[in-house]
Amino acid sequence: MIDGADYNHAVNVLRLAPGSHLIVFNYEHGEWEARVDTLDRAGATLTVVLLKQLRARAANGARITAVCSLIKKDNWELLLEKLTETGVDTIIPLITKRTVVEVKDTQKKRERWEKIIHSAVKQCGRLTSPSLLDPVKGVEKLQPQGNAANFFVYEKAEGVYLLDEAYALVGGPRDACFMTGPEGGFTDEEADIITGKNFRAVSLGDNILRAETAAIASATVLSQALRRSVWKS
């Protein structure tokens, strides 16, 4: 059954009607070719008949966690969208000393952010959705992600590049986690705390990147390095 915002899109945007063919998916059963069976305008629901499975839900291999400092609204929402598209599995918002955004209504923000993630999942054709955790207040409260390789994307890192570190993980079973900062960067004190927690400081190159660009670039590098063998199989 299709309802809510998906019903509105199917009926009022795509103009689907009984007999129309469409592609449907969920996070458990994968992607299917389907046909609209019934349309209930009063109840605002569609029912469909599944015809043929197109893609089964499959694991991506290595899991990727993004710990990203909260940034200004439009850039943060772009970041959520692009992290979803690049295949990040878990997103952890981080509040740092230089974070300029205040989260006054956590539930309202979460609903907005989840909606953006859901739209991005549909747009890019993912069969999984990233988990969005509650914001963490302060780098001192962060812990490395289990057995993952933990990276601290830091503009002051010298001679150690995320691309090299990512490819060094290829062939191993390890997951990866990366952390990026706010618009003003991390303080020296925060950087010391982060590296003291065994996050390896890495660089993305000579240029100083915007906060959202650094996060998107990091996700892309790790996804390409750790998952291409799965994509090629």
Number of C-alpha atoms within 10 A of each C-alpha: 12 16 15 10 9 15 20 16 13 17 16 10 10 11 10 18 15 13 13 12 17 15 14 19 21 14 13 11 14 17 21 19 17 20 20 19 16 15 19 10 10 6 8 15 18 23 17 20 15 17 12 11 15 13 13 14 16 13 10 17 16 21 20 25 24 25 22 26 31 29 24 15 10 8 15 18 18 16 22 23 22 22 26 28 22 19 24 25 19 18 21 19 20 25 22 23 16 16 18 15 14 11 13 8 8 12 11 11 12 16 11 13 17 17 13 16 25 17 14 19 19 16 12 14 12 21 19 22 20 21 15 17 13 13 18 18 14 13 19 13 10 15 12 15 15 11 11 17 19 24 26 22 22 20 20 13 15 13 9 14 15 22 18 13 17 19 14 12 17 16 11 9 13 16 19 24 26 26 24 26 28 22 17 14 19 21 13 10 10 16 19 11 16 23 14 11 15 14 21 20 23 22 23 20 15 9 8 13 14 14 22 26 16 22 24 22 17 25 24 18 18 28 21 16 19 25 17 14 13 12 9 6 5
